[in-house]
Amino acid sequence: MEKAKEYFLETSRPSGAYSSVHYDKRTRFDKAEEQAELKAKKIQEIIDYTNEFLELLGMKSALNPTVERESFENNLYKKIKGKNNLKDERDIVWMKFTKDGFLGVVATSTDINFQVPNDSSEYKEKISKNKWKYNTSGIIIHHLKKQWDESFVLIFPLQNISEKLKRGDIERGIGNYLIKKEVPILDFFSHRY
């Protein structure tokens, strides 16, 4: 785990309104546009890098992290938890991609979705006082005029998380490790919150 320590460090990220795509700030859009200019990495490379990082932590790598859309059902998280002997269903890191092969987001928890607003006027819509209708990665994908590849996601079960770490630490570490390996991430700051 010592070799992975540098990737857990808090790295620069926008804060306040600048951390959002909802308050007319361009920070996250500008970073997404910059990332979209880079060359997308092959999915197998991203799997290999992620497994490499998990191994640095002394954790099991995911031999086949690809989950096809047909496998998505109400019990997906429960099945992953049981199959991998996880303490919590949210102990996963998942990644979704665009149709043109870009890694769109590195995330954790049980909220895999492919939502994208229909147009920019929907960026600020809320479903309740404190909840936005569309998430940041979906808004960024729309802004870039890209589409999610809804046929699959990558899911990395986080088995045997060290007591010194939380799943969010591992999510941040994986995202930072991928960036260090020059993997473009369209929602560049997603793993840092």
Stockholm file with secondary structure:
# STOCKHOLM 1.0

chainA/1-193         MEKAKEYFLETSRPSGAYSSVHYDKRTRFDKAEEQAELKAKKIQEIIDYTNEFLELLGMKSALNPTVERESFENNLYKKIKGKNNLKDERDIVWMKFTKDGFLGVVATSTDINFQVPNDSSEYKEKISKNKWKYNTSGIIIHHLKKQWDESFVLIFPLQNISEKLKRGDIERGIGNYLIKKEVPILDFFSHRY
#=GR chainA/1-193 SS CGGGGGGGSCCCCCCGGGGCSSSSCCHHHHHHHHHHTSCCCCHHHHHHHHHHHHHHTTCCCCSCCEEEGGGCCTTHHHHHHHHHTCSSTTCEEEEEEBTTSCEEEEEESSCCCCCCCSSGGGTTCEEETTEESSCHHHHHHHHTTCCBCTTEEEEEECTTCCTTCCHHHHHHHHHHHHHHTTCCBSSTTGGGC
#=GC SS_cons         CGGGGGGGSCCCCCCGGGGCSSSSCCHHHHHHHHHHTSCCCCHHHHHHHHHHHHHHTTCCCCSCCEEEGGGCCTTHHHHHHHHHTCSSTTCEEEEEEBTTSCEEEEEESSCCCCCCCSSGGGTTCEEETTEESSCHHHHHHHHTTCCBCTTEEEEEECTTCCTTCCHHHHHHHHHHHHHHTTCCBSSTTGGGC
//
